[in-house]
Amino acid sequence: AQKVTQAQTEISVVEKEDVTLDCVYETRDTTYYLFWYKQPPSGELVFLIRRNSFDEQNEISGRYSWNFQKSTSSFNFTITASQVVDSAVYFCALSEVGAWAAGNKLTFGGGTRVLVKP
Amino acid sequence: DAGVTQSPTHLIKTRGQQVTLRCSPKSGHDTVSWYQQALGQGPQFIFQYYEEEERQRGNFPDRFSGHQFPNYSSELNVNALLLGDSALYLCASSFGTETQYFGPGTRLLVL
């Protein structure tokens, strides 16, 4: 069974500080996708990034960066120079990469609430 | 390009009633998934529809059923509502097994 754990329930920072969100996952699959989604107070889940399990290259996209380490089953996410608009709940998620007919359900962690104060 | 849309936005029902939630996928998407999100928790997968068939199902009772129409839109039906069914119901669409994009959700309150 797949499992995603986000140990941090809430993080509070002052604007312009960096924020790193931790994510640890469990899966028996050898190939899988990892995701980060953002949920602002409006409730809609907004897709941020996706990585596949066979590509551990870490990247930066604007103010977002991520650190994928397969050896420790971690997929951490960093927001650089945080802004008030970054205040939201952030979810880490996992999906298997199987046969087309198998589907691709997302397994989510419990979320980390980020509060950026001006 | 319209994103995923859901209706209604809010709904209040009483225990034992039945409810139908609707979802229109993003243009070009053929797969619809439904998730239940209780307050303060992460979304939980209910089921996924592709080519009008239920392709995958999570750990939810048979009171939860769905349908996908030829235009790829979908409905989620919940029978015999319980207080514990109060949640935000999220619909997501994708092209096959590609990234899922979510709608704004339907907030259901069961009294």
HADDOCK unambig.tbl for C-alpha pairs under 7 A between the chains (distance, minus, plus):
assign (segid A and resid 43 and name CA) (segid B and resid 104 and name CA) 6.10 0.50 0.50
assign (segid A and resid 43 and name CA) (segid B and resid 105 and name CA) 6.88 0.50 0.50
assign (segid A and resid 44 and name CA) (segid B and resid 102 and name CA) 6.56 0.50 0.50
assign (segid A and resid 44 and name CA) (segid B and resid 103 and name CA) 5.97 0.50 0.50
assign (segid A and resid 44 and name CA) (segid B and resid 104 and name CA) 4.25 0.50 0.50
assign (segid A and resid 44 and name CA) (segid B and resid 105 and name CA) 6.43 0.50 0.50
assign (segid A and resid 45 and name CA) (segid B and resid 102 and name CA) 5.66 0.50 0.50
assign (segid A and resid 46 and name CA) (segid B and resid 102 and name CA) 6.90 0.50 0.50
assign (segid A and resid 47 and name CA) (segid B and resid 101 and name CA) 6.58 0.50 0.50
assign (segid A and resid 100 and name CA) (segid B and resid 97 and name CA) 6.99 0.50 0.50
assign (segid A and resid 101 and name CA) (segid B and resid 55 and name CA) 6.71 0.50 0.50
assign (segid A and resid 102 and name CA) (segid B and resid 55 and name CA) 6.74 0.50 0.50
assign (segid A and resid 102 and name CA) (segid B and resid 56 and name CA) 6.74 0.50 0.50
assign (segid A and resid 103 and name CA) (segid B and resid 55 and name CA) 6.08 0.50 0.50
assign (segid A and resid 103 and name CA) (segid B and resid 56 and name CA) 5.77 0.50 0.50
assign (segid A and resid 103 and name CA) (segid B and resid 97 and name CA) 6.55 0.50 0.50
assign (segid A and resid 104 and name CA) (segid B and resid 97 and name CA) 5.68 0.50 0.50
assign (segid A and resid 105 and name CA) (segid B and resid 45 and name CA) 6.56 0.50 0.50
assign (segid A and resid 106 and name CA) (segid B and resid 45 and name CA) 6.77 0.50 0.50
assign (segid A and resid 108 and name CA) (segid B and resid 42 and name CA) 5.73 0.50 0.50
assign (segid A and resid 108 and name CA) (segid B and resid 43 and name CA) 6.25 0.50 0.50
assign (segid A and resid 109 and name CA) (segid B and resid 42 and name CA) 5.81 0.50 0.50
assign (segid A and resid 110 and name CA) (segid B and resid 41 and name CA) 5.25 0.50 0.50
assign (segid A and resid 110 and name CA) (segid B and resid 42 and name CA) 4.53 0.50 0.50
assign (segid A and resid 111 and name CA) (segid B and resid 41 and name CA) 6.99 0.50 0.50
assign (segid A and resid 111 and name CA) (segid B and resid 42 and name CA) 6.03 0.50 0.50
